[in-house]
């Protein structure tokens, strides 16, 4: 994995002013993946957007981590269902004019 | 300039305590937060209203002014006072889904309290800017080949390449072309959802195309050649003798381009629909009757 794509957890925590334990808890809930390289802890840049979202849900809306976990998984399901609906709409068009 | 009843927006009485306001705000913010309602314009608008109401009512001084002047806020004295206090207002909500522009807030709010200042106090957080969503309508013919388009998003022209084979409902991400970051955070992204309108006789399923063509009865019985339209020009097909109605043939590689796979195409499926001759002459009828007797 390219090192440039990894961000040290400490840096994220400093920037967003959240304790490292928050990121560790997210990992316990399997909401983020922590990568260990040379005894340093990182997360991948592609996860930043999701981490930001979880910070907002937890700190701005005061949703506990169990709630964040439930919301995160439900949103994933909603996204996947929306994609399926679009795909089915596209397929339905095949038969509409027959 | 419209008077906005912030109390009714939060669903609380004018006598509500600070904790009632906070509770009502939290409840509604959880319901309408953009993170929980992605791509939902109604929720986004509602969330902005809730934020605006909360920002006024949760701030002691602002709430007092709001309670005092109410709908008569246009009173010159109050306006002057408000003007003097421009900049004093501090935003207490920090960038749920990026920076909202001043236009997102009511004129009332802007004039009374001097607009929004950048966030301060509490967590000093750098947030990515808001992701923008746009919809672009294209004809099926447009997406047969990759092409460039210039879009205007927030008064900025963006030139994008639309890859061939994009699907109806598909979304592409243009990195960094969303809203500006908050407190020096990176810009959000622009998500463009494509609405592909099919005005052609071809039906599309992913990268395969389907079309029904008419085949005259004699060619179906005796075989022959038939020119058919594909998405890119005509091709000559050999019709086998005794071809039945509804027979489907596949033209490999004559379908739609595969998304982001250069020079790869799906297939074109052609269904024959046999046309029975009408307005038969007496001679034709006699000949067909003779044919019938032979069977």
Interface residues (C-beta under 8 A of the other chain):
Chain A: X15 X16 X17 X18 X48 X49 X52 X53 X55 X56 X57 X59 X60 X61 X62 X63 X71 X75 X79 X83 X86 X87 X89 X90 X91 X93 X94 X97
Chain B: X26 X29 X30 X33 X35 X36 X38 X93 X94 X96 X97 X123 X124 X125 X126 X127 X128 X167 X168 X169 X198 X203 X204 X205 X206 X210
